Amino acid sequence: GLGSLLLSAAWAEGLDGKVIGFSQIGSESGWRAAETSVTKAEAEARGIDLKFADAQQKQENQIKAIRGFVAQGVDAILVAPVVATGWEEVLTEAKEANIPVVLLDRGIEAPEDLYLTSVASDQVVEGRVAGEWLVAAVGDKPCNVVELQGTVGSSPAINRKQGFEEALAGKDNLAIIRSQTGDFTRSKGKEVMEGFLKAEGGGANICAVYAHNDDMAVGAIQAIKDAGLKPGADILVVSIDAVPDIFSAMATGEANATVELTPNMAGPAFDALQAYWDAGTVPPKFIITESKLYTPTDDPQGEYERRKDLGY
Ligand code: GZL
């Protein structure tokens, strides 16, 4: 009858007309820019009215944006939390307003009832996959590694460091001799790598650089070339994200390995919200996306082509 027809129409309606706020960190990296464009496309495809707020990598701007979404009475809030701490107060305000929160691509240290679910990779696994690749690549040769960390206090920086160190544990031919944040950006990654090269005999003492994201690796590659060395050969380059430009570097032998991070965290987030609203389905607290290793033997040119139009 008409009732069931309306019900099925409502079901089919899905998220059409829903107003969802998105507190995005900024556009510090190519990967972040791709996440933003993919999220907007996913929202568009579902008829969602997405309210977008760019925080220029400042937590206080994210907190302001979330407060604004609560005041607006949005239906849900997506947050990519720039750092792991300091969220309890504002997320409690969202909870008290009965607005579900979904975390994207980074985790937080807070009671789990403050968010409906979190869509992210297992960042410890990412660091471990990167480390295991380097261990296999160097065999028993001595190898001094320098590390470009992500944003201080962010879950990826903490977890990717932990995973990499786990992979190197017990391998006494490998040592992390310098480690500093490049804040996930190309320019800072280049600047910090320049400092490492100067401090280590122009790079003669450095066998590999591990960057917590490809953008810092691309910056480091430039610094290595400026120092007259061959990235990918004199100094191995391993990083995370699988952005198009790291595949270009692989195609010219200037990068050696990356661990893929999908920019599409919003798709699973929107699906979880739809099931929650339509059927009361409570999602798992953590929706983990895949981490896949890519090296120059994996058709880097083809991988570049597949990714170049996703908004990186
Ligand atoms: C990881 C994500 C990181 C990317 C960087 O999930 O938060 O933030 O690896 C980005 O490129 O800056």
Residues whose N, C-alpha, C, O or C-beta is under 5 A from the ligand:
A	BS01	GZL	E28 S29 W31 R32 D105 R106 P156 F184 H212 N213 D241
